[in-house]
Amino acid sequence: MVQLFSSTKTTKRQFQPYKIELDLNSLDHHGRGVGRYQGKVVFVTGGLPNEKVIALVTTAKKHFLEARLLKVLVRSNTRVTPKCKWIENCGGCQLQHLDSQAQILEKQAFVTELFKKNRVTKLNWQPAIQGNEWHYRNRARLATWYEGKKDKLHIGYREFASKNIIEVDRCEVLPEAFNLVLSELSAQLNLIKHKKYISHIEFNLVSKHKICLLKLTQNLVSDEIQAIKALLQKFDCILFVQLNEDAPICMHEKFEENELFYTFDKLKLSYGLNDFVQINSALNITMLELALEWLELTSTDMVLDLFCGLGNFSLPIAQQVKKLVGIEGVAEMVTKAKLNAKQNQLENVEFFQQDLNQTELKNDYHWHDFNKIVLDPSRTGAESICKNSTEWRAEKVLYIACEPNSLVRDSQYLLAAGYQIDKISLIDMFPHTAHVETIALFTK
Ligand SMILES: C[S@@+](CC[C@H](N)C(=O)[O-])C[C@H]1O[C@@H](n2cnc3c(N)ncnc32)[C@H](O)[C@@H]1O
């Protein structure tokens, strides 16, 4: 049975759930089936397009209802049996009941529809980039909740749109190596006295290492650390601890920080446990290969990599071009990007720190200097930068988007500046989740 744990007291007025029968015709951006009932839009968790269902309304707002699936009356031929036993509650992989190829088509249709609303109809979709459907997350953070009355630490994921924690003993998108650790680690953590100081557990598969990072609100005592370390050693897993916002500390003397890296071809990219890196590392490689192919790089190219992080796109690009300039907002990431360039003997690169909400390039370069631009912003997108695109001379702009609404908004500026969408592809970075990642090439 699913166990739900809440860390907050609820004071909401009691709502009486009620059953409705309706047809569903699309999916929303959370992966919920969408239909109508008595003139109101209804979002049904667990429902799929082309289904007739009975659903339990759990929230009623002025313009919409939220409901959860009770029974499928007419079943979609894309419905499959979910692999995970927590699918109904866990906020992680809400699309597991939809066939994986149908997930791609639904996500593509969702992006197409967003563009269409903005009067963009020519997209030239390319085949989606896909990797492993399961066990693809190289990095995952699990939440904890300490239940004082029972002196029990619960470990799991947050429930959809809630602070509740769903306790899990395995996860289908975690590497199996960590599934083996999870239940024994949970038992071990429950044996220690100061378990309530553990706020999160993060698993990382880094180069050849398995790492478990415990985030703490207060220090554990030495015996507790030793017991956890010994348990993890059984699984060849390395323990790091991090007290609040301090840097993570490795509990194994022989482990060197420079052992945290990933590779692309012969390049070695080092990073720290708190740095941004792509979570699906296998698909990151495929994405980089596609980016290089679409950019059609030559030895005379001058390339600007905006939101460059620690150089994930910059370094592979720099190997093929005359000059690469990377810009990134976080100073520590700029330092890492510079170190990565140095350790790979790349001398045609420069990295600068700049808040890209400002549109002037804060260095010796001008927009006119670059004939190719890469944009890989976070979810809020690159609006300020793209507003400025009338000034660009670049013949190719490659936009990697983790939020389709931002991509569509920013595309309006690029299109107005004379760019066309040459091609677009879905990157299936997070199968079974509602997350939609795309790569789009603009040309002029
Ligand atoms: C999706 S990550 C991409 C990083 C890198 N391209 C990669 O593939 O690993 C977005 C990056 O944009 C940076 N960023 C976010 N907001 C920014 C801003 N306003 N100015 C500059 N960089 C920003 C983040 O620090 C992060 O490194």
The ligand as an ORCA input file, in Angstrom:
! r2SCAN-3c Opt
* xyz 0 1
  C      20.418     24.461    -18.971
  S      21.919     24.995    -18.260
  C      23.005     24.679    -19.600
  C      24.447     24.633    -19.268
  C      25.354     24.052    -20.368
  N      25.077     24.612    -21.667
  C      25.272     22.542    -20.400
  O      24.863     21.967    -21.424
  O      25.648     21.898    -19.398
  C      21.704     26.719    -18.214
  C      22.883     27.520    -17.749
  O      22.521     28.898    -17.799
  C      23.062     29.570    -16.666
  N      22.231     30.777    -16.455
  C      20.979     30.850    -15.960
  N      20.526     32.115    -15.955
  C      21.513     32.881    -16.475
  C      21.662     34.274    -16.744
  N      20.686     35.150    -16.455
  N      22.809     34.724    -17.270
  C      23.807     33.840    -17.585
  N      23.733     32.508    -17.360
  C      22.613     32.035    -16.804
  C      23.000     28.550    -15.567
  O      23.942     28.839    -14.551
  C      23.323     27.258    -16.323
  O      24.709     26.990    -16.319
*
